[in-house]
Amino acid sequence: MTALIYLIPIALFLGGLGLAAFMWALKTGQFDDPDGAAERILLDDDLEENEPD
């Protein structure tokens, strides 16, 4: 039972730390364009650069 005295504050601290990290990620725009990087790999930019004019 005395272990709960230590475990509950540690759990609350880690939960708050995770929530703060998630809020920071939202604030800095980490989730603005989730599909952009996945679709960018499909574009073939090398062909446009190597074609003769």
VMD Tcl script that draws the C-alpha trace (Angstrom):
set ca {
  {0.00 0.00 0.00}
  {2.88 2.38 0.64}
  {4.10 1.81 -2.90}
  {1.02 3.66 -4.16}
  {2.30 6.79 -2.42}
  {5.20 6.74 -4.89}
  {3.55 5.24 -7.96}
  {0.55 7.57 -8.25}
  {2.58 10.82 -8.39}
  {5.06 9.22 -10.81}
  {2.20 8.10 -13.07}
  {0.60 11.55 -12.97}
  {3.94 13.19 -13.74}
  {4.60 10.90 -16.72}
  {1.06 11.42 -18.02}
  {1.48 15.18 -17.75}
  {4.86 14.96 -19.48}
  {3.31 13.01 -22.36}
  {0.47 15.51 -22.63}
  {2.94 18.41 -22.66}
  {4.98 16.73 -25.41}
  {1.82 16.20 -27.48}
  {0.74 19.82 -27.02}
  {4.22 21.00 -28.03}
  {4.04 18.86 -31.18}
  {0.66 20.37 -32.05}
  {1.92 23.90 -31.43}
  {5.03 23.49 -33.60}
  {3.04 22.08 -36.54}
  {4.26 18.50 -36.51}
  {0.86 17.22 -37.69}
  {0.06 19.86 -40.32}
  {0.64 17.76 -43.46}
  {0.67 14.03 -42.65}
  {0.02 12.97 -46.27}
  {2.56 15.27 -47.90}
  {5.64 13.21 -47.13}
  {3.91 9.99 -48.14}
  {2.93 11.42 -51.51}
  {6.24 13.21 -52.14}
  {8.06 9.89 -52.47}
  {5.87 9.08 -55.49}
  {6.89 12.19 -57.44}
  {9.75 11.72 -59.86}
  {11.62 15.04 -59.78}
  {14.85 13.59 -61.22}
  {13.40 13.19 -64.71}
  {12.59 16.88 -64.98}
  {16.11 17.92 -63.95}
  {17.94 15.52 -66.32}
  {15.88 16.12 -69.48}
  {17.68 18.13 -72.14}
  {16.13 21.48 -73.10}
}
mol new
graphics top color blue
foreach p $ca { graphics top sphere $p radius 0.5 }
foreach p [lrange $ca 0 end-1] q [lrange $ca 1 end] { graphics top cylinder $p $q radius 0.2 }
display resetview
